[in-house]
Structure formats: C-alpha cells, structure tokens
Amino acid sequence: MAKSRAASRKKPNAIVRFFRETVAELKKVNWPTRQEATQLTVIVLLVVIAMSTLLGVLDYLFSRLFGFIVGLG
C-alpha cells in the first residue's frame, strides 16, 4: 500500500515547477513606479549621450594627433 501512495504523489513537472517558482519570485520584486522608471531612463540616456560624445571627441583628437605624428615621419 505504501507503493501506491508514493506512485500517486508524483513530482510536478520540472517546467511547471520552474514557472511556478518564477512567478513566486516575481511577486517578491519591488517594482519601481512609472515616475521612477522614467527618471532612471532619462538619467541613463543622458549618461550614454555624454559618454559617447566624450569618446567621440577623444577619438577625433587622438586620430588627428597620430595623423600629425605619422605625417611628420
């Protein structure tokens, strides 16, 4: 009789268990408000624009510098 109980208590499917655990974890997440998400997105975009501008200017200056050095040789 012990075997019949064990047979009736199957483990849940691994995929089903994965999705159940995923949903449970997502319910624990402290999601940002729309305003917080918007503010953080603007900050990220500004930093990306500033850094790409800085790297572009540095690239231009170094290419001109190396061009000048190679041109003299």
C-alpha positions as CSV (number, residue, x, y, z in Angstrom):
1,M,0.0,0.0,0.0
2,A,2.9,2.3,0.6
3,K,3.9,2.0,-3.0
4,S,0.5,3.1,-4.3
5,R,0.7,6.3,-2.2
6,A,4.2,7.0,-3.5
7,A,3.1,6.4,-7.0
8,S,0.1,8.7,-6.7
9,R,2.3,11.5,-5.3
10,K,4.3,12.4,-8.4
11,K,6.8,15.2,-8.5
12,P,5.5,18.1,-10.5
13,N,6.8,18.5,-14.0
14,A,10.2,20.4,-14.0
15,I,8.9,23.0,-16.4
16,V,5.7,23.6,-14.4
17,R,7.7,23.9,-11.2
18,F,10.1,26.4,-12.9
19,F,7.3,28.6,-14.0
20,R,5.6,28.5,-10.6
21,E,8.8,29.4,-8.8
22,T,9.4,32.2,-11.4
23,V,6.0,33.7,-10.7
24,A,6.6,33.4,-7.0
25,E,9.9,35.3,-7.3
26,L,8.4,38.0,-9.5
27,K,5.8,38.7,-6.9
28,K,8.6,39.4,-4.4
29,V,10.2,42.1,-6.6
30,N,9.8,45.7,-5.5
31,W,8.8,47.2,-8.9
32,P,9.6,50.9,-9.5
33,T,6.8,53.3,-10.1
34,R,6.3,54.8,-13.6
35,Q,7.8,58.1,-12.5
36,E,10.9,56.3,-11.0
37,A,11.3,54.3,-14.2
38,T,11.0,57.4,-16.4
39,Q,13.5,59.3,-14.3
40,L,16.0,56.4,-14.3
41,T,15.6,56.0,-18.1
42,V,16.3,59.7,-18.6
43,I,19.4,59.5,-16.5
44,V,20.7,56.5,-18.4
45,L,20.1,58.2,-21.7
46,L,21.9,61.4,-20.6
47,V,24.9,59.4,-19.4
48,V,25.1,57.4,-22.6
49,I,24.9,60.6,-24.7
50,A,27.6,62.3,-22.6
51,M,29.9,59.4,-22.7
52,S,29.5,58.8,-26.4
53,T,30.2,62.5,-27.0
54,L,33.3,62.4,-24.8
55,L,34.6,59.2,-26.5
56,G,33.9,60.7,-30.0
57,V,35.8,63.8,-29.2
58,L,38.7,61.9,-27.7
59,D,38.8,59.6,-30.8
60,Y,38.8,62.6,-33.1
61,L,41.7,64.2,-31.1
62,F,43.8,61.1,-31.0
63,S,43.3,60.3,-34.6
64,R,44.4,63.9,-35.5
65,L,47.4,63.6,-33.2
66,F,48.5,60.3,-34.6
67,G,48.0,61.6,-38.1
68,F,50.2,64.5,-37.3
69,I,52.9,62.3,-35.8
70,V,52.8,59.9,-38.8
71,G,52.8,62.8,-41.2
72,L,56.0,64.2,-39.8
73,G,57.9,60.9,-40.2
